[in-house]
Amino acid sequence: MVIRIAVYIIINVQLSDALVTVCDRGDLLLAEERRYAIFKFIKNNGSASTEELSETFRVSESTIRRDLAFLASKNLIQRTHSGALMNTTQPEAKFLSAHSTMQAEKKKIAKKAVKFINDGEFVAFSGGTTSFMLAIEAINSRISDLTVLTNSINVSLLILESRKDFKLIVAGGLNVRGSYECVGEMTHKMIRGFNIDRFFMGANGVSQFGGISFSSFEEAEVSREAMRRSKETYVIVDHSKFEVTKRARVAALQDVTAIITDEIPAELKLRYQKTGARIID
């Protein structure tokens, strides 16, 4: 589906308590997290009833029905009279597949990155699952006043459904299927109209030869625009992205403020630091 957004949207976000539920551990699950957990539950079990999901995730059956309707709209599940079953005719969304990879590492990175965000700032988040994790950490932090610019539909929905009164600016454009990111000249033009304090950028590769690189030329260009308009840029990548070079180069290692990761070998870290890169692990 192609999404065209001609103007940016600034939204004062209000959260309803109904969008938050408590799991068995006592953790708070935002609606987006709950939907992913429901998807995994159905995937692992093949099917699930509305009553079963309501008891498992401790929310009302009406909330579960809305979550199932959302997942069905993405062709991830098939609705049944009593609940849902896996959609075997459609592949899993690229975003959900990536979200399930390196979750602990991405959460660790997000917890480090959120420490660089202060109340009253204007920050930008790229698309990608690590940025999504960072948005969750920002929502769960003590930060109360934040303006967020993003080209990610997933990050936008997460903030919209959060309990924080963050101001959201959606850099709309042509939507990329699977990654749920907006790209193209409309997105670039919107980003050029702002002065950003900090930009948090996911990436597909980090190497001495290739610098910070992306698989997608279109997504790379969006990040270049955001870098140009930002005082500081932090690359947020897990250790598996190091020593990887993708086709679209965004920046040299020393051109970004810092690279925040989970953990890399000391010898590799020293080698990167000698090039002028700042590594936070």
N, C-alpha and C positions, 0 to 999 in steps of 0.2 A: 504494500500500500504506500502511495506517495502522499506525503503530508506537506502542504504548502502553508506557511505562516507568514503573512505579509508584514506584520508588525510584531514587536516584542510584547510580551505579557509581563506586567509587574503585578504580582499577587501577594497580598498580605495573607499569610497562611494561618488558618485556624484549625485546630485538631479537635475532633470529637473523641471522647474516651472510648467510644465504640470501635475505633480503629486500632485500639491497642488491646492485646490479650496477654495473659500470663501463662507461661508453659510450666511444666512440672518442676523445672529447676528454679522457678521464680524469676526468670529473665523476662524482660518486656519484648514482645514480638510486634513489630510494626506490620501493617497489613501486607506490604510487599514481601516481607520475610515469611509471614504466615502462609501466603499463597505459594511461595516456593516450597515450604515445608509440606504443604498439602499435596503439591505436585509430586514430591519425592515419595510421600506416603502411598499415593495411588500407584506410582511407578513400581514401587517395591512390592505392593500387594496385588497389583493388577486391577483392582477396583476397590471402592469404599462407599459406604452408605452415608447419607447426610447425618444421620444420628451418630454413627461411629466417629465421624470427623468432628462433630460438635463436642462429643465427650473427650476425644483425644486432645483437641486444641482449646477446650474450655471457652468456647464462644457460642452464641446462639445459632440455631439452625438457619435462621434468616441470613446471618452473616456468612455462614458456610455456603449457602445457595448463591450469594453474590460473588464469593470467591470462585466457586465452580463456574459460574457464568463468565467470569473474567478469563479463567484458564481455557474454557471452551472457545472463547472468542479468539484465542491465540492458536487454536487447533492443537492444543496439547493434550486435551482429554475429550471424551465423549460423555455428554449428559445422559443419565438414565432416569427412570421414574423415581428411584430411591436414592440416587447418588451420582456416581460417575465411574467410568473405567478408562484405561489408557487408550489413547488414539494411536492405533498401530499403523494408520495410513499416512501419518505426518511425522517427519523427523523432529526431534526436540529443538527448541529454539537455541540458536548459537549462544545467546546471552545466558540462558539457564544452564547450559552445559559448562560454560566457562565459570559460572558462579560456583559450581560444585567442585572446581579444581583449586587446590592450594588455599582452601578457605581459612585455615588457621594462620597461614603465612600472611594472607591479605589482611586479616583482622589485626595482626601484629603491626603491619605497616600502617594501617589506618590509625591505630592508637598512637603511633609515633607522630604521624603527620598532623593529627588534630591539635597537637600541642603548639603548632606554628600558626594557629588561627586564633585571633583575638576578637573580643566583642567590638562591634561597630565597624568591622572591616567589610570590604567588598572583595569576595573571592570568586574564582572561576573553577569549575570542575569539568574535566573532560569526560567522555563516555568511558565505558569499561567497568569491569566488576570491582577493581580495586578502588576506583573513584566512588562506586556505589557503596562500598564498605566505609569509605571515609565519610560520605554523607550520613550514614547511620551513626558513626561515632560523633559527628558534629551535633546531630539531633539529640543524642544521649548525653552530651557534655553539658557543662554549665553555661555555655554560650547562649545568650538570649537575644542578641541583636546582631543579625548577619544578613548581608545581601549576597545572594548566590546567582551567578550567571552560569548556565550550562546549555550545551547542545544535546544533552542526553535526555531522552524521553523517560527512561527508567528513573534517573536521578530526580527529574522534575516531579514525577508521580510520587516518589518517596517523600520529598519535601512537602508536597501538597497534602499528603495524608499524615504528616507528622504532628506532634503536639506543640511544636515551636512556631513562633510568630515570625519566621524568617521571610524576608522579601525574596521572591523568585523572579528571575528574568530568563525566559526561554529563548535561546538563540535559534529560532526556527529556520527551516529550509526544507530540502529534499531529504526524506527519511531513508536510512539504510536498513533494509530488512535484516533481521538477525541481531545486529548490534544496537538497534534502536537509537542511532545517532543522527542528528540533522547535519547536512553538509551543503556545500555549494555557495554561490555568490550571495544569496540572501543571508545566510549564516555569517559569512565574512563581513558583510556590510554592517550587520548589527553589532558584531564584536568591536568593530572599529570605532563605534560611537561611545566607548567606555574607557575609563581609566581604572585599572584593576590593581588591587594591592598584591594579591597572591594567586597564582595559577597552579593548580594541582593536576598533573598530567600523567595519565597512564601511557604505556608504550608497549610495543611488541618486541623490541630488541634494544640492547645496550651493549656497545662494544667500542674498543679503541678505534677500529677502522671505520665503522659505520655510524658512530655517535649514537644519538637517540633516534630510533627508527620505527616506522610503522609498516604494516602490511598494506594498508589502504592509502592511496595517494590523496583521496578526498578527505579522509579523517586527519591525515598529516597536515594538510593545508589549514584546516580549522585550528589545529594546535599551534601552527606557526603564527596565525593571526592573534590568537590569545596570548602567546608569548610576547609579541610586539607591543601589546597594550598593557602588559603586567610589569609591575616593579620587580617582582620575584617569581621564579618558576621552580616548582619542586616536582621532580619525576618520581612517581610512586610505582615501583615494580618489584615483584618477587624475584628470588635468586635464579629461577629458571630462565629469566630474560637476559641474564648476563652472558656475554660471549656469543650473542645472537645478533645477526645483522639482517634487517629486512630491507625491502627495495626503496622505501620512501624515507629519506633522511630529513629529520626535523631540526636538529641542532647538534653542535659539537658538545662533548661531555662538559667542557669548561664554560659553556654558554648558559648553563642552567645554575640556579642557586645551589641546589643539592639534589642528590639521588637518594631517596629513602627506600630501604629494602628491609627484608626480614633478617637475613644473615648470609654473608658470603665468606669464603676462606680468607684468612689474613693476608696471604701472599697475593691473592687477586685484588683485594682491597688496596694494598700498597701500590700495586702496579697501576691501578686506576688513579690513585691519588697523585702519582708522579706526573700524570698528564694534566693535572690541575683540577681534577674532579673532586668534589666534596661528597663523600659517601657517609650516610647515616644508617648504621645497621645495629 
